[in-house]
Amino acid sequence: MYCGKVSPPFRNTDSETDFCVSLAEISILKKQKKAEESIGKDRKGMCLYVEVIFYSGQRKELPASGYRPDAVFQGNQDYWGITFLDLPVERFDVATPAMIKFTFQDSHYQEVVPGQFFTILEGARQVGEGKIISIEEK
């Protein structure tokens, strides 16, 4: 446990305030800050706003933000790594808006267009599909 005092201007008071925080809470706060900084960096570059569907029976659990599958985009046979920056999926077989980035090659942004479809793969197994809504520079 770490205890201390918080002084103005960090609080909306005119006097010091005592506080205590556990090491576990500090660890969680550090992880949250690191994740927020990572997402902030990703959003400064290019990203794709997409709509995705994950098939029931192909995964045991729904994926979450940070999920890194491969994708094959319509008109191309290559597997490209993607990372989901924002993935608020709640159910299988239901279209969900999401934000992705290419994990390894920024040049892929030049090779895709809005309206283009893609498959989402884990190895050779297709676990879902998607469609590009827009390509954004952050």
Buried (B, 14 or more C-beta within 10 A) or exposed (E): EEEEEEEEEEEEEEEEEEEEEEEEEEEEEEEEEEEEEEBEEBBEEBBBBBEBBBBEEEBEEBBEBEBEBBBBBEEBEEBBBBBBBBBEBEEBEEEBEBBBBBBEEEEBBEBBEEEBEBBBBBEEEBBBBBBBBEBEEE
